[in-house]
Amino acid sequence: MDKPRVAKFKIGQVVRHRFYPFRGVVFDVDPTFSNTDEWYDSIPKEIRPSKDQPFYHLFAENAETEYVAYVSEQNLEADMSGDPVRHPQVDEVFERDETGEYHTRRSELH
């Protein structure tokens, strides 16, 4: 049995896609592919990533819109721009500190 890989990016980290013009904040990580076969098969074969690597759930944005993305580790890199991510759910889940890093909000007990 293969040992699971350690995720390169962490919850709250801002990343960008290596090939497509979007970026986002990581809000969850799957140690290996955990989406549908239909989703996987919809990726063109020549750029389809391996399933045995971490996959990241992102609050993502591009020039036109905000959405949730599911991206393989091999297709991401750290976004060093320091610009805030405008996705509306980011502020619900994270707080941004004075250095521009995102940290998970503490849940309020009622």
Residue frames relative to the residue before (quaternion, step in Angstrom):
aa qw qx qy qz dx dy dz
M 1.0000 0.0000 0.0000 0.0000 0.00 0.00 0.00
D 0.4275 -0.7139 0.4971 0.2460 3.56 -0.87 0.97
K 0.4580 -0.6588 0.5282 0.2779 3.53 -1.13 0.74
P 0.4666 -0.6813 0.4690 0.3134 3.63 -0.80 0.92
R 0.4701 -0.6715 0.4985 0.2819 3.55 -1.10 0.74
V 0.4541 -0.6477 0.5363 0.2943 3.52 -1.20 0.58
A 0.4916 -0.6759 0.4655 0.2910 3.57 -0.88 0.97
K 0.4427 -0.7072 0.5004 0.2314 3.55 -0.99 0.93
F 0.7660 0.2898 -0.1469 0.5546 3.59 1.09 -0.78
K 0.3227 -0.7696 0.5286 0.1555 3.56 -1.11 0.68
I 0.6583 -0.4732 0.4035 0.4242 3.53 -1.33 0.34
G 0.7846 0.2915 -0.2396 0.4920 3.57 -0.88 0.99
Q 0.5656 0.6015 -0.3942 0.4035 3.60 1.21 -0.21
V 0.3532 -0.7062 0.5728 0.2201 3.57 -1.08 0.77
V 0.0165 -0.7955 0.6031 -0.0563 3.55 -0.80 1.13
R 0.1753 -0.7580 0.6099 0.1506 3.53 -1.30 0.22
H 0.5498 -0.6087 0.4629 0.3360 3.53 -1.24 0.56
R 0.5190 -0.6697 0.4432 0.2929 3.57 -0.98 0.84
F 0.8059 0.2956 -0.1233 0.4979 3.59 1.03 -0.75
Y 0.7575 0.3334 -0.1857 0.5298 3.58 1.04 -0.72
P 0.5052 -0.6971 0.4232 0.2822 3.60 -1.02 0.74
F 0.5237 0.5889 -0.4919 0.3701 3.57 0.27 1.26
R 0.1444 -0.7602 0.6301 0.0645 3.50 -1.32 0.49
G 0.0510 0.8176 -0.5726 0.0322 3.58 -1.23 0.22
V 0.4960 -0.6156 0.5255 0.3144 3.50 -1.44 0.03
V 0.4256 -0.6913 0.5252 0.2553 3.58 -0.89 0.97
F 0.0371 -0.8098 0.5849 0.0254 3.59 -0.83 0.99
D 0.7861 0.0361 -0.0611 0.6140 3.61 1.26 -0.05
V 0.1562 -0.7752 0.6071 0.0782 3.56 -1.23 0.54
D 0.1876 -0.7303 0.6462 0.1180 3.54 -1.05 0.88
P 0.4883 -0.6861 0.4424 0.3086 3.65 -0.78 0.93
T 0.7585 0.0211 -0.0321 0.6506 3.58 1.24 -0.54
F 0.7501 -0.3953 0.2792 0.4507 3.56 -1.32 0.19
S 0.0746 0.8012 -0.5865 0.0918 3.57 -0.85 1.00
N 0.4660 0.6146 -0.4833 0.4141 3.54 0.81 1.07
T 0.6931 -0.4849 0.3233 0.4242 3.60 -1.24 -0.08
D 0.5948 -0.5525 0.4428 0.3806 3.55 -1.24 0.45
E 0.6019 0.5619 -0.3579 0.4402 3.59 1.07 -0.70
W 0.6429 0.5115 -0.3199 0.4719 3.59 0.97 -0.88
Y 0.6730 0.5085 -0.2913 0.4514 3.57 0.87 -0.99
D 0.6961 0.4844 -0.2721 0.4546 3.57 0.89 -0.96
S 0.6000 0.5725 -0.3624 0.4253 3.61 1.19 -0.37
I 0.5657 0.5698 -0.3875 0.4530 3.60 1.26 -0.26
P 0.5098 -0.6446 0.4571 0.3401 3.62 -0.80 0.89
K 0.5896 -0.6429 0.3694 0.3205 3.56 -0.85 1.08
E 0.6748 0.5229 -0.3081 0.4198 3.60 0.94 -0.82
I 0.7673 0.2816 -0.1927 0.5430 3.64 1.17 -0.32
R 0.3860 0.7371 -0.4733 0.2892 3.59 1.28 0.19
P 0.3418 -0.7670 0.5048 0.2003 3.62 -0.69 1.05
S 0.6002 -0.5279 0.4573 0.3897 3.53 -1.32 0.31
K 0.4676 -0.6900 0.4796 0.2743 3.59 -1.09 0.71
D 0.6819 0.5142 -0.2885 0.4329 3.62 1.17 -0.49
Q 0.5638 0.5165 -0.4291 0.4809 3.54 0.73 1.14
P 0.6272 -0.5235 0.3845 0.4298 3.61 -1.15 0.27
F 0.1420 -0.7424 0.6497 0.0812 3.53 -1.23 0.73
Y 0.2563 -0.8057 0.5290 0.0735 3.54 -0.95 1.00
H 0.2896 -0.6999 0.6285 0.1767 3.52 -1.15 0.82
L 0.0596 -0.8266 0.5594 -0.0162 3.58 -0.71 1.10
F 0.3246 -0.6052 0.6744 0.2713 3.49 -1.32 0.53
A 0.0362 -0.8684 0.4916 -0.0527 3.55 -0.02 1.34
E 0.0663 -0.7711 0.6313 0.0491 3.51 -1.35 0.37
N 0.0887 -0.7301 0.6693 0.1057 3.50 -1.32 0.48
A 0.7717 -0.3545 0.2238 0.4783 3.61 -1.18 -0.18
E 0.7597 0.4183 -0.2044 0.4540 3.59 1.07 -0.69
T 0.8456 0.0325 0.0739 0.5277 3.59 0.89 -0.87
E 0.3585 -0.6759 0.5915 0.2545 3.52 -1.42 0.04
Y 0.0854 0.7890 -0.5988 0.1075 3.58 -1.07 0.74
V 0.4681 -0.6127 0.5333 0.3480 3.57 -1.33 -0.05
A 0.1093 -0.7993 0.5902 0.0275 3.58 -0.88 1.00
Y 0.2012 -0.7327 0.6389 0.1203 3.54 -1.29 0.53
V 0.0632 0.8456 -0.5124 0.1352 3.57 -0.29 1.29
S 0.4733 -0.6662 0.5052 0.2774 3.55 -1.07 0.83
E 0.6294 -0.5576 0.3915 0.3737 3.55 -1.17 0.62
Q 0.6527 0.5449 -0.3300 0.4099 3.60 0.91 -0.87
N 0.7185 0.4370 -0.2501 0.4798 3.61 1.17 -0.47
L 0.6578 0.4845 -0.3178 0.4812 3.58 1.24 0.24
E 0.0217 -0.7484 0.6610 0.0503 3.51 -1.35 0.42
A 0.6255 -0.5434 0.3991 0.3926 3.55 -1.20 0.48
D 0.2909 -0.7172 0.6049 0.1875 3.57 -1.08 0.79
M 0.1382 -0.8313 0.5374 0.0316 3.55 -0.48 1.20
S 0.3618 0.7722 -0.4661 0.2356 3.61 1.25 0.23
G 0.3398 -0.7471 0.5024 0.2721 3.59 1.05 -0.72
D 0.4968 0.6555 -0.4273 0.3755 3.59 1.28 -0.01
P 0.4932 -0.6457 0.4816 0.3285 3.61 -1.02 0.72
V 0.4012 -0.6667 0.5670 0.2704 3.57 -1.25 0.50
R 0.3466 -0.7982 0.4646 0.1639 3.59 -0.71 1.09
H 0.3678 0.7369 -0.4990 0.2696 3.64 1.23 -0.07
P 0.5007 -0.7070 0.4053 0.2920 3.65 -0.72 1.02
Q 0.6644 0.5141 -0.3216 0.4369 3.62 1.06 -0.56
V 0.4832 0.6754 -0.4412 0.3400 3.60 1.19 -0.34
D 0.7109 0.4609 -0.2713 0.4568 3.60 0.82 -0.94
E 0.5979 0.5545 -0.3631 0.4508 3.61 1.21 -0.38
V 0.7679 0.3755 -0.1692 0.4907 3.58 1.04 -0.83
F 0.8128 0.2280 -0.0718 0.5312 3.58 1.03 -0.83
E 0.2310 -0.6828 0.6616 0.2067 3.50 -1.41 0.28
R 0.2936 -0.7410 0.5776 0.1762 3.55 -1.08 0.74
D 0.2996 -0.7730 0.5309 0.1757 3.59 -0.72 1.01
E 0.7427 -0.4357 0.2865 0.4200 3.55 -1.34 0.10
T 0.6580 0.4875 -0.3177 0.4780 3.60 1.21 -0.34
G 0.5704 -0.6119 0.3704 0.4037 3.59 1.30 -0.12
E 0.5342 0.6204 -0.4143 0.3975 3.60 1.26 0.06
Y 0.3661 -0.7221 0.5498 0.2056 3.54 -1.18 0.70
H 0.0639 -0.7764 0.6270 0.0022 3.55 -1.04 0.92
T 0.5535 -0.6195 0.4409 0.3397 3.56 -1.01 0.81
R 0.4533 -0.6747 0.5153 0.2714 3.56 -0.95 0.95
R 0.4330 -0.6481 0.5516 0.2971 3.54 -1.12 0.63
S 0.4269 -0.6993 0.4991 0.2821 3.60 -0.86 0.87
E 0.4197 -0.7000 0.5274 0.2359 3.51 -1.05 0.83
L 0.2707 -0.7447 0.5848 0.1738 3.60 -0.85 0.92
H 0.2089 -0.7961 0.5582 0.1053 3.58 -0.83 0.98
